[in-house]
Amino acid sequence: MKRLVSAILLSCLTLSLMAQTGIKVNYKGSKPTVADFTWAAFPTLNFEDEEESGDRPWRALENAMKRHRKGLPQEEGDELTIDTKNGYILFESADNEIVDYIFRLEVCFWNEADGRHKLIAFNDLASLTEGRPCITETSYIWFFRYDNVTKRMAVCDPPGFEIEYSGVYRLPRVGKNITFTHWNEDGSTKEKILRWDGRRFRF
């Protein structure tokens, strides 16, 4: 319990500092890519204690991207997709010791209607076990807002909706909308579409 409270306090401190200064996004070329946003966000997404970091979701993606950058094959059961053209990253890992378990992380970004900002989402509410949502104490969707002028991004609230923990979210690789699949207690599902309007999502 003490460790959980410490992690929450550290997270709040990190977000407070970021709100004041933002995170510098380094990139080459005329504009940042989805990978550039992801590299910049890792220090915030991986705020947990070092001794626990090996089991944390975004540490797994960071390690996979390091292997990709070095030209190394992914570890057994892992698959990494970096779709620069569509601004989308998918990391999937299948654990042979746990039947029907698929660990899944997504990253995606949208251009905002004002032409100055971008919205970036880091989705950890996408994993399934035995065909049902696999939700842990770290499961969340992080949103960052990037300023094209300052070249910095900062954490922001989910734009236009509240996160539900009764299902899984899917970020768009093609198109602009987020899909949320709600699981009922009887195992049935209901799908909702969060439609992007250039600044926020609407049902």
Secondary structure, DSSP 8 states (H G I E B T S, - for coil): -HHHHHHHHHHHHHHHHHHHH-EE---SSSS--HHHHHHHHHHHHT-S-GGGGGGSHHHHHHHHHHHHHTT----TTEEEEEETTTTEEEEEEE-TTSTTEEEEEEEEEEE-TTSSEEEEEEE----EETTEE---TT--EEEEEEETTTTEEEEE--TTS---SSEEEE--SSSS-EEEEEE-TTS-EEEEEEEE-SSSEE-
